[in-house]
Amino acid sequence: MKVLITGGAGFVGANLAIAIKENYPESRVTSLDNLYRKGSELNLQRLAKHGVRFLKGDVRSKRDIESAGEADFLIECSAEPSVLAGKDGGVDYLVGTNLYGAVNCAEFCRKNGSTMIFLSTSRVYPIKPLLECEIRKGRRRFDFADRQKISGLSAYGVSEDFPMQGVRSLYGATKYAAETMLIDYADAFKFNLLINRFGVIAGPWQFGKSDQGIAPFWLASHMFRKKIKYIGFGGTGRQVRDFLHIDDAVKLILMQMRKPAKFAINNSKGMPFNVGGGKENSASLLELTDLCRGITGQKIEIGSELETRYADIPVYISDSRKIISLCGWKPRKNIKNILSDIHEWIKNTPSAQKIFG
């Protein structure tokens, strides 16, 4: 089996490449990455140790992708992942990577007959309905109300039936545009395409920032006693996200690789799937703070900023019931597991301490 992972030195890509080699030792796994993201270069030694071939290249270049050779699977993990990306007017890298890069990957699959697995995002869902939906405002967290007027929304979270019309952020727009192009590509050229709309994935080897990768960022801020703040929605820290351990995300992709046609978008039963930790693995920033304090034993100063940031939403929880009902996959690790694993990784990894410290 030959596997090409674009963005293969990033957080998800590197963990996935290593897992594939561990499960299929005879496979040829190639990680293609431009090392744009800070910390991605630290994964190169891990990849080499597990027998993963690394190529420095960029999905914006068809030639770079083609240099990997033929592949049975192309797993597209490359992205500019921040929801704030492009807001400063610098949209070239965002659009070039998230949209044109994805199309270049689809062209590779057309030529090679490869199955494509595309890592999309929950940010493809429009913002306005998520701001106007029925929300319970508790003392320590926001939650979706049990009854909603918007289709595809319930106490379980956002499902694939959520309305798609409306503004979703520049980042979300590039990923949704990529989904649309890939679906037509797969239909026109008859290769298997799988789309997973992931929520917040977290775990070891994620070099998080305030706008992307909040779990390691928040935990590391406690470990190294850095000042952080609750931003937006009154500055109270009640905004909520659900969290998915990287190991659980990887397990789903490995399951999909075994029977790709079952999950493919060009199969009559195929669809983009929402994949996340679900309500039971959701937490507000306030709750995340409590968990970080318990794990690190550190209590730090947390400020408050009332103004809500661009494209932010009070609650997002993935309703993953469709993928669960299709194949039986479900998250096995909870939020405390995620934070504990991140804590152990940072504590025992000097390179991570250097970046976060």
Sequence and secondary structure as in RCSB ss.txt:
>XXXX:A:sequence
MKVLITGGAGFVGANLAIAIKENYPESRVTSLDNLYRKGSELNLQRLAKHGVRFLKGDVRSKRDIESAGEADFLI
ECSAEPSVLAGKDGGVDYLVGTNLYGAVNCAEFCRKNGSTMIFLSTSRVYPIKPLLECEIRKGRRRFDFADRQKI
SGLSAYGVSEDFPMQGVRSLYGATKYAAETMLIDYADAFKFNLLINRFGVIAGPWQFGKSDQGIAPFWLASHMFR
KKIKYIGFGGTGRQVRDFLHIDDAVKLILMQMRKPAKFAINNSKGMPFNVGGGKENSASLLELTDLCRGITGQKI
EIGSELETRYADIPVYISDSRKIISLCGWKPRKNIKNILSDIHEWIKNTPSAQKIFG
>XXXX:A:secstr
 EEEEETTTSHHHHHHHHHHHHH TTSEEEEEE   STTGGGGHHHHHHTT EEEE  TT HHHHHTT   SEEE
E      TTTTTTS  HHHHIIIIIHHHHHHHHHHHHT EEEEEEEGGGS HHHHHHS EEE SS EEE S  SS
TTEETTEE TTS   S   HHHHHHHHHHHHHHHHHHHHT  EEEEEE EEE TT   BTTB HHHHHHHHHHTT
  EEEESGGGSS  EEEEEEHHHHHHHHHHHHHSHHHH TTSTT   EEES  GGGEEEHHHHHHHHHHHH    
 EEEE S  TT  SEE B  HHHHHHH       HHHHHHHHHHHHHT HHHHHHH 
